[in-house]
């Protein structure tokens, strides 16, 4: 069974903290993504990576960075957490087989910044 | 820019009733369309996808969707809903990224489905 695993289901952090959200996939996928999910806004792409050490900004990258040192692992970093980053974060992966490939999602990390 | 609109934020239907969730997209080329479902506290699971060919696609859990190019729509249907179908449903269009072979999904706002017993 294919799997995308996010290390935490729930996190509570303080304003100004540096926060790491971790994601691991076991499908040998080249592409990995971080989305943010907010009510009424659906999912919005923060960053994606198409290979080890390669990354590109998505639609809402401000306040975030990412790291991909190994193919199976993609980390989202909040350099200095703020209350407006309280949200659900979803990691996904896909193969680069073309536009008709589906993305597989992790279960999400609900982050609360206080 | 590509976009997806799901006009209904929340829908309530009775168990056993039929269901249709609406999705309209804006995309200049041939769209790659997806429906995902998110159960409470869970990630997203793919229900079905459309790339080409037959405009009526079948998915898991008894769902189907029909692609209508003239209406830029990709509505999701189920003839008889079950209580376990209560969830949030997302329509998405796949758009190519600058890196060949990579695409991102542009999502609609989601429709929350409630089932009355």
Interface residues (C-beta under 8 A of the other chain):
Chain A: X4 X9 X30 X31 X33 X35 X40 X41 X42 X43 X44 X45 X48 X50 X54 X56 X58 X90 X92 X94 X96 X97 X98 X99 X100 X101 X102 X103 X105 X106 X107 X108
Chain B: X4 X6 X9 X32 X34 X36 X41 X42 X43 X44 X45 X46 X49 X51 X90 X92 X94 X96 X97 X98 X99 X100 X101 X102 X103 X104 X105 X107 X108 X109 X110
